[in-house]
Amino acid sequence: MSLPARLREVADGLAPSQQTRKRVQKYTDQIRRDLEEYFEDGPTINRIELLGSIGKKTSLWIKMDIDIVIYFNSVTPPFYDVINKLEDLVRSEYGQNYFATNHGIKFKYKEFHVDLLPATNFIPHRSKRDDVAKVQVENTLRYLSFHPNLRPDDFSTCLSEAAVDFLKSQDSFTHALCRLAKYWVMTVPIEGYCRGRSYIIELLAVRAADQTADLECGQNILEGFRKFLFMVRKISEQKAFWEWYYREEMIPSDFLQEAPYLMDPTNPFNNLLIPKVVRYLEKMKRFANRTLRFLKRAEDQSCYRIDRIFLRPSAYEGLMEDASNIPDNYLIGVEVIPSLHIPLLEIRRPGLRPKGIKTLLNVFSSFVYIVSHELELNMNDCEIEYDDKSNVLSCLGQFIGEDCFACNGSLNDRDVSLFLPIGRKTDSVVIVSFDWCDNDCDDYYNDY
């Protein structure tokens, strides 16, 4: 199989299954009913929408959450009172596993992480349903123009329907390239938080897809992926905007005077490439260079391993060298868990913070996916042969390093367990368990 065809197969295999999408819709409908009942006494809800990557058709089954935006009438940012009420709802209905931010509430529902995000409704009652996103953008931008002292960033959720429509309206090639780009970012072992990272990666992929369509090769995902990696490598030189919901003259002139800028297609006041975001993305340059080299090498060879393009042991070793905490006392195994279809993180040690561990979850779930794909396990069969399970564990052991494994103990005895499904269409799950140790001293409990 050619490299472009194999990359497209990898990208298509990252899309959530129909079963997962149905489960997300079922959970969303239940949460919507709970919200409507809880806010019967006000403030008035105009509509509740499932948005985010699921709505955009760019989500990855190995890293999924549920983004629900609640549009309130006559409530504008900051949404302190609304967020307090949402917090009361989540605490009473869904338990204590949540936390509040300036933008909403994050909590665990079933196997998914859910974001509840309040927004201001700017839609008059007479608007047609098909015009909702467009009218919402127009009225939001008009409101901001009449109130120049307000922060446009506080109104980002008000424009989320339009952001979803922008991505959703792209073709299947662009959706596949977005998934491949987001998957690649998951394999890049960089710690830290970058707000809006997923949206930025999607927009860079859209731009790469647009540029690829202009080439003679047409919709070649290998060329599109290369274009995306070149953009990451030169992130500080990017200049991009779309005249989708607004005209170029609406963008503040100082934004377009020098690079970098990546304008939000829904908001002419929002340059996504602010300095701290650029500094974060610049950490990916060397990984982009490495991947470009492997793509070239794989393209020149008739026989190649797709997993080598994305992840190598050196990437994991680099992450461990730079991390403030490291996993130790590894145990791995495979179990059949029919109800688990997305990666799951379980922390057993009280007070242990998930920071850093989530990076490991991304790295390991990415690795298990690509290795299972290479071993042709991501097929229609629900049963995986024992030898194939052993191959996955063997590859994982080489990735981590054999000296990391403890010779005794139970998977449940460790501080942390990562549950990593092998493909979308099997019930087999790789379990990686470890203790979470301080990188500088033996007494790692002192850090918490």
VENHU-V645695 format. One record per backbone hydrogen bond with DSSP energy under -1.0 kcal/mol. NH is the residue of the N-H (numbers start at 1). CO is the residue of the C=O. Records with the same first field share a line. If there is no record, write none. Layout:
# VENHU-V645695
NH = CO + CO
This chain:
# VENHU-V645695
6 = 2
7 = 3
8 = 4
9 = 5
10 = 6
11 = 7
12 = 8
13 = 9
15 = 12
21 = 17
22 = 18
23 = 19
24 = 20
25 = 21
26 = 22
27 = 23
28 = 24
29 = 25
30 = 26
31 = 27
32 = 28
33 = 29
34 = 30
35 = 31
36 = 32
37 = 33
38 = 34
39 = 35
40 = 37
42 = 39
46 = 71
47 = 71
49 = 69
51 = 67
56 = 52
58 = 53
61 = 14
63 = 60
66 = 113
68 = 115
69 = 49
70 = 117
71 = 47
72 = 119
73 = 44
83 = 79
84 = 80
85 = 81
86 = 82
87 = 83
88 = 84
89 = 85
90 = 86
91 = 87
92 = 88
93 = 89
94 = 90
98 = 96
99 = 106
101 = 104
105 = 116
106 = 99
107 = 114
108 = 97
109 = 112
112 = 109
114 = 107
115 = 66
116 = 105
117 = 68
119 = 70
121 = 72
127 = 124
131 = 128
132 = 129
135 = 131
136 = 132
137 = 133
138 = 134
139 = 135
140 = 136
141 = 137
142 = 138
143 = 139
144 = 140
145 = 141
146 = 142
150 = 147
154 = 151
155 = 152
156 = 153
159 = 156
160 = 157
163 = 159
164 = 160
165 = 161
166 = 162
167 = 163
168 = 164
169 = 165
170 = 167
175 = 171
176 = 172
177 = 173
178 = 174
179 = 175
180 = 176
181 = 177
182 = 178
183 = 179
184 = 180
185 = 181
186 = 182
187 = 183
188 = 185
190 = 188
197 = 194
200 = 196
201 = 197
202 = 198
203 = 199
204 = 200
205 = 201
206 = 202
207 = 203
208 = 204
209 = 205
210 = 206
211 = 207
212 = 208
213 = 209
215 = 212
218 = 215
220 = 218
224 = 220
225 = 221
226 = 222
227 = 223
228 = 224
229 = 225
230 = 226
231 = 227
232 = 228
233 = 229
234 = 230
235 = 232
237 = 234
238 = 235
240 = 261
244 = 242
250 = 247
251 = 248
255 = 252
261 = 238
263 = 240
264 = 270
267 = 264
270 = 267
272 = 262
274 = 272
278 = 274
279 = 275
280 = 276
281 = 277
282 = 278
283 = 280
284 = 281
285 = 282
288 = 284
289 = 285
290 = 286
291 = 287
292 = 288
293 = 289
294 = 290
295 = 291
296 = 292
297 = 293
298 = 294
299 = 295
300 = 296
311 = 307
315 = 312
316 = 312
317 = 313
318 = 314
319 = 315
320 = 316
321 = 317
322 = 318
323 = 319
326 = 437
328 = 435
330 = 404
331 = 433
333 = 431
335 = 429
337 = 427
340 = 337
344 = 419
346 = 417
348 = 415
352 = 349
358 = 354
360 = 356
361 = 357
362 = 358
363 = 359
364 = 360
365 = 361
366 = 362
367 = 363
368 = 364
369 = 365
370 = 366
371 = 367
372 = 368
373 = 369
374 = 370
375 = 371
376 = 373
377 = 372
379 = 377
389 = 385
390 = 386
391 = 387
392 = 388
393 = 389
394 = 390
395 = 391
396 = 392
397 = 393
398 = 394
399 = 395
400 = 396
401 = 397
404 = 401
405 = 402
406 = 330
413 = 410
416 = 434
417 = 346
418 = 432
419 = 344
420 = 430
422 = 428
423 = 421
429 = 335
430 = 420
431 = 333
432 = 418
433 = 331
434 = 416
435 = 328
437 = 326
439 = 324
444 = 442
446 = 443
448 = 445
